[in-house]
């Protein structure tokens, strides 16, 4: 039995609060009308005040950052968001679930359904998944595809930022059979915050400030099997894709372009457009743009919005679909809160109605 404070608000913990996704969770949850943040923990930042680590929270949240202890979290919280790196997260999630907490995990540890696939892509030095017995319990946290399953879940695996944009760009077209599962090409651009907060040369401003670079190409990026898994599930056939991510000199945002082969000469931009509109008509965070506009990361920044669009290249007989998201919001923390709303039976949009910041 989980012990919780006597309050009408939902007592909520954040584990891994010192990273970018943890900070985004704090920012969004402080504005959520049904949430009370009762515990924040982190590793290296333990013992410091939140304002020391992130000055934007000065006079907004006075909780200290503590070292993680599952029983201590369970004493003050009913649900937890876990924003830790892969492999570190699974053990923490397992401990929290053993204490009876519902968990939304933002790592990759429970996104893949096959433990062998996880070990192949995320294992190191012959290491295996830290909590494989929890994998069958986890629901993939993309509400546009798994709304009902998320509503009944106790453990949700929030998707990666690249997979969120790619899946939402092309899944409706695969499901409708307008494009085929072979020969998919994904060209995606991401802001530097996707690399995390720990200092590294790849995210150092002089290294990225004046250029665009591809990285982890030719089937080596760890998000590849996650995208293939979910796209295969929606079309019922194996999917193999070529994924080329790029780092661009901006803090936030992802723009994904997906190139696919039309399955029929009858495919047209209008039929593709109608398919997207029909699929997303009841998905509150997805806007299908018309033929006069294309997605731009500038217009989703800081929001849980997704802008999608599609075009048919008749000359090449290829379909090009697009999606723009904020990698820290819809690609991570905002989507995690969207999942929690569903898990609690609340309005899916609760606490996430903010309009994108522009300029």
C-alpha positions in Angstrom: 0.0 0.0 0.0 1.4 3.3 -1.0 1.4 6.0 1.7 0.5 9.4 0.3 -0.1 12.8 1.9 -3.7 13.8 2.6 -4.2 16.2 -0.4 -6.6 16.4 -3.3 -3.6 16.8 -5.6 -1.7 13.8 -6.9 1.6 13.5 -5.1 4.3 13.1 -7.7 8.0 12.3 -7.7 10.7 13.1 -10.3 13.7 10.9 -10.3 16.6 12.3 -12.4 15.5 15.9 -11.9 18.8 17.5 -12.8 18.8 16.7 -16.6 17.1 18.6 -19.3 14.1 16.2 -19.4 13.8 16.4 -15.6 13.8 20.2 -15.7 11.2 20.2 -18.4 9.0 17.9 -16.3 9.4 20.3 -13.4 8.4 23.3 -15.6 5.3 21.6 -16.9 4.2 19.9 -13.7 4.4 23.2 -11.7 1.6 24.4 -14.0 -0.5 21.2 -13.8 -3.7 21.8 -11.9 -3.9 18.2 -10.5 -0.2 17.6 -9.6 1.8 18.3 -6.4 5.5 17.7 -6.7 6.5 16.0 -3.4 9.9 14.5 -4.2 12.8 15.3 -6.5 16.0 13.3 -6.7 19.1 13.1 -8.7 22.6 11.6 -8.4 25.4 14.2 -8.6 23.0 17.1 -7.7 21.8 15.5 -4.5 22.1 17.8 -1.5 21.8 21.0 -3.6 18.8 23.2 -3.9 16.9 23.1 -7.1 17.5 26.8 -7.6 21.3 26.1 -7.6 20.9 23.6 -10.4 18.2 25.5 -12.4 17.8 29.1 -11.3 14.5 29.4 -13.2 12.8 27.6 -10.3 13.9 30.0 -7.6 10.9 30.8 -5.4 8.8 28.3 -7.3 9.7 25.0 -5.7 11.6 24.7 -2.4 12.1 21.0 -2.2 15.7 19.8 -1.8 17.2 17.5 -4.4 17.7 14.2 -2.6 19.5 10.9 -3.3 17.1 8.3 -4.7 15.5 5.9 -2.2 12.5 4.0 -3.3 10.9 3.6 0.1 11.4 7.3 0.8 9.7 8.2 -2.5 6.9 5.8 -1.9 6.2 7.5 1.5 5.4 10.8 -0.2 4.4 10.0 -3.8 1.8 7.9 -5.6 3.4 8.2 -9.1 6.9 8.8 -10.4 8.5 10.1 -13.5 11.9 8.5 -14.1 14.3 10.6 -16.2 17.5 8.6 -16.0 19.8 7.3 -18.7 19.2 3.8 -20.1 20.3 0.9 -18.0 20.3 3.1 -14.9 16.6 3.6 -15.2 15.4 0.0 -15.2 16.6 -0.8 -11.7 15.0 2.4 -10.3 11.7 1.6 -12.1 11.7 -1.9 -10.8 12.2 -0.7 -7.2 9.4 1.9 -7.6 7.0 -0.6 -9.0 7.8 -3.0 -6.2 6.7 -0.2 -3.8 3.4 0.1 -5.7 4.0 3.3 -7.5 2.8 3.9 -11.1 5.7 4.9 -13.2 6.3 6.8 -16.5 9.8 6.0 -17.6 11.5 8.4 -20.0 14.5 6.1 -20.8 14.8 3.5 -23.5 14.8 0.6 -21.0 11.2 -0.5 -21.5 10.4 0.7 -25.1 11.6 -2.4 -26.9 9.4 -5.5 -26.5 12.2 -8.0 -27.1 14.9 -8.2 -24.4 17.4 -9.6 -27.0 16.9 -6.6 -29.2 17.4 -4.3 -26.2 20.7 -6.1 -25.2 21.9 -5.9 -28.8 21.4 -2.1 -29.1 21.8 -0.9 -25.5 23.9 -3.6 -23.8 27.6 -2.9 -23.0 30.3 -5.4 -22.1 27.9 -8.3 -22.4 25.5 -6.5 -19.9 21.9 -7.5 -20.1 18.6 -5.7 -19.3 18.5 -4.9 -15.5 14.8 -5.8 -15.1 13.6 -8.0 -18.0 10.6 -9.2 -15.9 9.1 -5.7 -16.2 9.2 -5.5 -20.0 5.9 -7.3 -20.6 4.2 -4.9 -18.1 5.3 -1.8 -20.0 3.1 0.0 -22.5 4.6 2.1 -25.2 3.7 5.6 -24.4 2.6 7.1 -27.7 -1.0 8.2 -27.0 -1.8 8.7 -30.7 -1.4 4.9 -31.1 -1.9 3.4 -27.6 -4.4 5.6 -25.8 -6.5 2.8 -24.4 -3.6 0.7 -23.3 -1.9 3.6 -21.6 -5.1 4.4 -19.7 -4.9 0.9 -18.0 -1.2 0.8 -17.5 0.9 1.0 -14.3 4.2 1.3 -16.2 4.5 3.4 -19.4 7.6 3.7 -21.5 7.7 7.2 -23.0 9.0 7.1 -26.6 12.2 8.6 -27.8 12.1 12.0 -29.5 13.2 10.9 -32.9 10.7 7.9 -33.0 7.9 10.1 -31.9 8.3 12.4 -34.8 9.0 9.7 -37.4 6.1 7.4 -36.3 3.6 10.2 -36.3 4.7 11.4 -39.7 4.2 8.0 -41.5 2.2 5.6 -39.3 -1.3 6.6 -40.7 0.0 6.1 -44.3 1.4 2.7 -43.5 -1.8 1.7 -41.7 -3.9 2.7 -44.7 -1.6 0.8 -47.1 -0.8 4.0 -49.1 2.9 3.5 -48.6 4.9 0.3 -48.4 7.2 -0.8 -45.5 10.2 -1.3 -47.6 12.7 1.3 -48.6 11.7 3.8 -45.9 14.3 6.6 -45.6 14.3 8.9 -42.6 16.1 12.2 -42.6 15.9 14.0 -39.3 17.3 17.1 -37.6 17.5 17.7 -33.9 18.5 20.5 -31.5 21.5 20.0 -29.3 19.5 19.5 -26.1 18.9 15.9 -27.3 22.5 15.2 -26.4 21.7 15.7 -22.7 23.2 18.2 -20.2 26.5 16.5 -19.4 29.3 18.4 -21.1 30.7 16.8 -24.3 32.6 18.0 -27.3 29.7 17.1 -29.7 27.4 19.5 -27.8 30.0 22.2 -27.2 28.8 25.5 -28.8 31.9 26.2 -30.9 31.6 22.7 -32.3 27.9 23.0 -33.4 27.2 26.7 -33.7 28.0 27.2 -37.4 27.3 23.9 -39.0 25.0 20.9 -39.5 26.4 17.4 -39.1 25.1 13.8 -39.5 25.9 11.3 -36.8 25.3 7.6 -36.0 24.4 6.9 -39.6 23.9 3.7 -41.6 21.9 1.7 -39.1 23.9 2.6 -36.0 21.5 4.9 -34.1 19.8 3.3 -31.1 16.4 4.6 -32.0 16.3 2.6 -35.2 14.8 -0.7 -33.7 12.2 1.4 -31.8 11.0 3.0 -34.9 11.0 -0.3 -36.8 9.1 -2.1 -34.0 6.3 0.4 -33.9 5.9 0.9 -37.6 5.9 -2.8 -38.1 3.2 -3.2 -35.5 0.9 -0.7 -37.2 1.2 -2.1 -40.7 1.5 -5.8 -39.7 4.7 -6.4 -41.7 8.4 -6.2 -41.0 9.9 -2.7 -41.5 13.5 -1.8 -42.2 14.4 1.8 -42.6 17.5 3.9 -43.2 17.8 6.5 -40.5 20.1 9.6 -40.8 19.9 12.0 -37.9 21.6 15.4 -38.0 22.6 17.8 -35.2 21.7 21.4 -35.9 22.7 24.6 -34.1 19.5 25.2 -32.0 18.6 24.2 -28.5 15.2 22.5 -29.0 13.2 20.9 -31.8 13.1 18.0 -34.2 12.1 18.0 -37.8 11.8 14.6 -39.5 11.2 13.9 -43.2 10.2 10.4 -44.1 10.5 9.2 -47.7 8.4 6.1 -48.6 7.2 4.4 -51.8 3.6 4.7 -52.9 1.8 1.4 -53.2 -0.4 2.4 -56.1 -0.6 4.8 -59.1 -3.8 6.0 -57.5 -2.0 7.6 -54.6 -2.2 11.4 -54.6 -1.3 14.3 -52.3 -5.1 14.6 -51.6 -5.6 11.0 -50.6 -2.5 11.2 -48.4 -3.8 14.4 -46.9 -7.2 13.0 -46.2 -5.7 9.9 -44.5 -3.7 12.0 -42.1 -6.7 14.2 -41.3 -8.9 11.2 -40.7 -6.3 9.5 -38.5 -5.6 12.5 -36.3 -9.1 14.1 -36.2 -9.5 13.0 -32.5 -5.8 13.4 -31.5 -5.7 16.8 -29.7 -2.0 17.5 -30.0 -1.5 16.8 -33.7 -2.2 19.4 -36.3 -2.3 18.3 -39.9 -1.1 21.2 -42.1 -2.7 22.0 -45.4 -1.0 22.2 -48.8 0.0 25.8 -48.1 2.4 25.0 -45.2 5.1 22.7 -44.0 6.2 21.9 -40.4 8.7 24.2 -38.7 10.2 23.6 -35.3 9.9 27.3 -34.5 6.1 26.9 -34.2 6.0 23.9 -31.8 8.9 25.1 -29.5 8.0 24.7 -25.8 4.7 23.0 -26.5 3.3 19.5 -26.7 2.1 20.1 -30.3 3.0 18.1 -33.4 2.8 19.6 -36.8 2.6 17.0 -39.6 2.3 17.3 -43.4 2.6 15.2 -46.5 3.3 15.6 -50.2 3.4 13.2 -53.2 6.3 13.5 -55.6 4.6 12.2 -58.8 7.8 12.3 -60.8 9.7 10.0 -58.4 6.6 8.1 -57.2 7.6 8.8 -53.7 5.7 10.1 -50.7 7.3 12.6 -48.4 5.8 13.1 -44.9 7.0 15.5 -42.3 6.6 16.1 -38.5 8.0 18.8 -36.2 8.0 18.5 -32.5 9.8 20.0 -29.5 12.2 17.1 -28.5 12.0 18.0 -24.8 8.2 18.4 -24.7 6.2 16.1 -27.0 9.5 14.2 -27.6 9.9 13.6 -23.9 8.5 15.3 -20.8 5.3 16.7 -22.2 4.4 13.3 -23.7 5.1 11.6 -20.4 2.6 14.0 -18.7 0.1 13.3 -21.5 0.5 9.6 -20.6 0.0 10.3 -16.9 -3.2 12.2 -17.7 -4.5 9.1 -19.5 -3.4 6.8 -16.7 -5.4 8.8 -14.2 -8.5 9.2 -16.4 -8.0 12.9 -16.7 -8.4 15.1 -19.8 -5.4 14.2 -22.1 -4.6 17.9 -22.5 -4.6 18.8 -18.8 -1.6 21.0 -18.0 -0.3 20.9 -21.6 -2.3 23.6 -23.3 0.5 26.1 -23.6 1.0 27.6 -27.0 4.4 27.4 -28.5 6.9 30.2 -27.7 7.7 32.4 -30.7 10.0 34.0 -31.6 
